[in-house]
Amino acid sequence: MIEAKQLIEMNNHRRTELTPENEKYYTDFLLYIRLHLFLSEQQSEEILMEILDHLIEGQKEGKTAAEIFGNNPKRFADELIEQLPRENRKNLAKFFSEIALNLLGYFLLIRGVIIFGASFFKDVNITVYPVKTSIIVFLIVGFSLFGVRYIFKIINHSLFKEKNSSLSDSVKAGLYGAVSMGIVIAAGYFLPGIGPSMDFAWYTSLISGAVIWGVSRILKNV
């Protein structure tokens, strides 16, 4: 059995054989399927490859994607989605853990760099409160994970349309990012130091961030 990653590479290569019209039809269809995160990736990529093969064969006979699959690709995609199995919980847990660890790793790396740079100009307070920090990290990860789903939803709504409201979609995504960042910054500024405290130097932050980021890369490639 060909693995999902290999199918994706094959799909990317074979899509270049499509005409612009058929490529637009198929790309919208492909994105709509892939953005349903809870579907089995393996089964989704297999059906996408089958559809692409069928489309390329039909194209050789002078047929368009609309003639082969119908003028309502969204309905066709929804019918397929109902038949596709869901991704198993282990793979879903791995996917979301990878995102969470990736974000936490970048957070610690950026913190270490900022503190290291600022220390050349002034004394930097490296005291952290684990409870307060945990709340802020939880907010960052939570907003980021929800943001991924929200942006995917925006993209889904923009598919299968002759005219995409890219400006409106960009504004929605930008507003979400601005509000999320504002809440995180406000939490960092207004939340009091709760519970015990500890010194967390810039180099410790960098090392921790690098290790956590490395673990997220390992999860991705497992």
C-alpha positions in Angstrom: 0.0 0.0 0.0 1.3 3.4 -1.0 1.5 5.7 2.1 -0.3 9.1 2.3 2.9 11.1 2.0 3.8 9.4 -1.2 0.3 9.8 -2.6 0.5 13.5 -1.9 3.8 13.8 -3.8 2.3 11.8 -6.7 -0.8 14.0 -6.7 1.3 17.2 -6.8 3.2 15.9 -9.8 0.2 14.6 -11.7 -1.9 17.7 -11.2 0.5 19.5 -13.6 -1.1 17.5 -16.4 -4.5 19.3 -15.9 -5.8 22.1 -18.0 -6.3 25.4 -16.0 -10.0 24.9 -15.9 -9.8 21.3 -14.6 -7.0 22.2 -12.2 -9.2 24.9 -10.6 -12.1 22.5 -10.2 -9.9 19.7 -8.8 -7.8 21.9 -6.5 -11.0 23.3 -4.8 -12.2 19.7 -4.5 -8.8 18.6 -3.1 -8.6 21.4 -0.5 -12.2 20.8 0.6 -11.4 17.2 1.3 -8.0 17.8 3.0 -9.3 20.5 5.2 -11.6 18.1 7.0 -9.0 17.2 9.6 -10.9 14.3 11.2 -11.1 12.2 8.0 -8.6 9.4 7.5 -5.6 10.9 5.7 -4.8 7.6 4.0 -8.3 7.0 2.7 -8.7 10.6 1.6 -5.5 10.7 -0.4 -6.3 7.4 -2.0 -9.7 8.6 -3.2 -8.2 11.9 -4.3 -5.7 10.0 -6.4 -8.4 7.9 -8.0 -10.4 11.0 -8.9 -7.3 12.7 -10.4 -6.6 9.6 -12.5 -10.1 9.5 -13.7 -10.1 13.2 -14.5 -6.8 13.0 -16.5 -8.2 10.1 -18.5 -11.4 12.0 -19.2 -9.4 15.1 -20.1 -7.5 13.1 -22.8 -11.0 12.5 -24.4 -11.7 16.2 -24.4 -14.0 16.2 -21.3 -14.0 18.8 -18.6 -14.1 18.1 -14.8 -17.7 19.5 -14.7 -18.7 17.0 -17.5 -17.2 14.1 -15.6 -18.1 14.9 -12.0 -21.0 17.3 -12.4 -21.5 21.0 -11.9 -21.8 20.8 -8.1 -18.4 19.6 -6.9 -19.2 20.6 -3.3 -22.2 18.2 -3.2 -20.0 15.5 -4.8 -17.3 16.1 -2.2 -19.8 16.0 0.7 -21.1 12.7 -0.5 -17.6 11.3 -0.5 -16.9 12.7 2.9 -19.9 10.9 4.4 -18.4 7.6 3.1 -14.8 8.2 4.2 -13.7 6.7 7.6 -12.5 9.0 10.4 -8.9 9.3 11.4 -8.0 7.2 14.4 -7.5 8.9 17.7 -3.8 8.1 17.9 -3.0 10.0 14.7 -5.2 12.9 15.7 -3.5 13.1 19.1 -0.1 13.0 17.4 -1.2 15.8 14.9 -2.4 18.2 17.6 0.5 17.3 20.0 2.9 18.2 17.2 1.2 21.6 16.7 1.2 22.3 20.4 4.8 21.4 21.0 5.9 23.3 17.9 4.2 26.5 19.2 5.6 26.0 22.7 9.1 25.4 21.3 8.9 28.6 19.2 7.6 30.6 22.2 10.6 29.5 24.4 13.1 30.2 21.6 11.7 33.7 21.0 11.6 34.4 24.7 15.3 33.4 25.0 16.4 35.5 22.1 14.5 38.6 23.3 15.9 38.3 26.9 19.4 37.8 25.6 19.2 40.8 23.3 17.5 43.0 25.9 20.2 42.1 28.5 22.8 44.2 26.7 20.8 47.3 27.3 19.2 46.8 30.8 18.7 44.4 33.6 16.0 41.9 32.6 13.8 40.2 35.1 14.0 36.5 34.5 11.7 35.5 37.3 8.7 33.4 36.1 5.6 32.2 37.9 4.8 28.7 36.6 1.0 29.1 37.2 0.8 32.4 35.4 3.1 31.1 32.6 1.0 27.9 32.2 -2.1 30.1 31.8 -0.5 32.2 29.1 0.9 29.1 27.3 -2.5 27.5 27.4 -4.0 30.6 25.9 -1.4 30.7 23.1 -1.8 27.0 22.2 -5.6 27.2 22.5 -6.0 30.3 20.3 -3.5 28.8 17.8 -5.3 25.5 17.5 -8.7 27.1 17.2 -7.2 29.6 14.8 -6.1 26.7 12.5 -9.6 25.4 12.4 -11.1 28.9 12.0 -8.9 29.6 9.0 -9.6 26.2 7.5 -13.3 27.1 7.8 -12.8 30.4 6.0 -10.9 28.6 3.2 -13.7 26.0 2.9 -16.3 28.7 2.5 -14.2 30.3 -0.3 -14.0 27.2 -2.4 -16.2 26.3 -5.3 -17.0 30.0 -6.0 -16.2 31.9 -9.2 -15.3 35.0 -7.3 -13.4 34.5 -4.0 -13.7 37.3 -1.4 -10.0 37.1 -0.6 -10.0 40.6 1.0 -12.9 39.8 3.3 -11.3 36.4 4.3 -7.9 38.2 5.0 -9.7 40.7 7.2 -11.4 38.0 9.2 -8.2 36.1 9.7 -6.4 39.3 10.6 -9.0 40.3 13.2 -8.9 36.9 14.8 -5.1 37.1 15.0 -5.2 40.6 16.4 -7.9 39.8 19.1 -6.1 36.6 20.1 -2.7 38.4 20.5 -4.4 41.2 22.4 -5.9 38.8 24.9 -2.5 37.0 25.4 -0.7 40.3 25.9 -3.3 41.5 28.3 -3.1 38.3 30.3 0.7 38.6 30.5 0.4 42.2 31.7 -2.6 42.0 34.1 -2.4 38.5 35.6 -0.7 38.7 39.0 2.2 36.4 39.9 0.5 33.4 41.4 2.2 30.7 43.5 5.9 29.9 43.6 8.4 31.6 41.3 11.7 30.6 39.7 14.5 32.1 37.6 14.4 31.1 34.0 17.5 32.4 32.2 17.6 33.1 28.5 19.9 30.1 27.8 17.6 27.8 29.6 14.7 29.1 27.6 16.7 28.5 24.3 17.7 25.0 25.2 14.2 24.0 26.4 12.7 25.6 23.3 15.2 23.7 21.0 14.5 20.4 22.7 10.7 20.8 22.5 10.8 22.0 18.9 13.0 18.9 18.1 10.4 16.6 19.7 7.7 18.2 17.5 9.8 17.5 14.4 10.3 13.9 15.4 6.6 13.5 15.9 6.0 14.9 12.4 8.3 12.4 10.8 7.3 9.3 12.8 
